[in-house]
Amino acid sequence: GQQVMQIPQYQHVQEGEDFTTYCNSSTTLSNIQWYKQRPGGHPVFLIQLVKSGEVKKQKRLTFQFGEAKKNSSLHITATQTTDVGTYFCRADDKIIFGKGTRLHILP
Amino acid sequence: EAQVTQNPRYLITVTGKKLTVTCSQNMNHEYMSWYRQDPGLGLRQIYYSMNVEVTDKGDVPEGYKVSRKEKRNFPLILESPSPNQTSLYFCASSLIGTGALNQPQHFGDGTRLSIL
């Protein structure tokens, strides 16, 4: 069945460094969503991408949807301690979530 | 306030003792779903419902039951819980997406179940 692979599984960065997580699919996706889950919390919707090559920004977060609509990335510029958590991608109408990337920030 | 409410938040119980985790949403969403979250495995869908009286299996339905008798409620039932069902459970709801516009999921705060 359709799967989405999310890499890396874990990432430790120094505060102020950049961070990127990737979501890859073997099939073309009609859309992709990104969620953030803080430690001890529940997933919260961040953004949705629909168009090929689409780029959206939310302050220090940049989201991209690949030209072939098979992959997506979330990039955080100059990480802060508030960015700690697990970032999930969710693909298509089958409601498939990636396994998530857990971000740790070292002060 | 728009929200998804799960109860209980925490439960420790024993093998074989039937339990129900309730989920209620006040956003008039058609779609509701249950997930379990385990370390290293992410969010795995257990069951989902597209509307009242319509339920379907997700990726890991074994050992679980659900019902959707009312639009706002979607309880998760463990008829005979076993230790391998110890997990963090999330209920979520959304509108039904059309075409390429999938709808954002709204999650409850989670229920941590421990089956001894």
Interface residues (C-beta under 8 A of the other chain):
Chain A: Q6 Q9 S30 N31 Q33 Y35 G41 H42 P43 V44 F45 Q48 V50 F88 R90 D92 D93 I95 F97 G98 K99 G100
Chain B: S33 Y35 G40 L41 G42 L43 R44 Q45 Y48 G58 F90 A92 G97 G99 A100 L101 N102 P104 Q105 H106 F107 G108 D109 G110
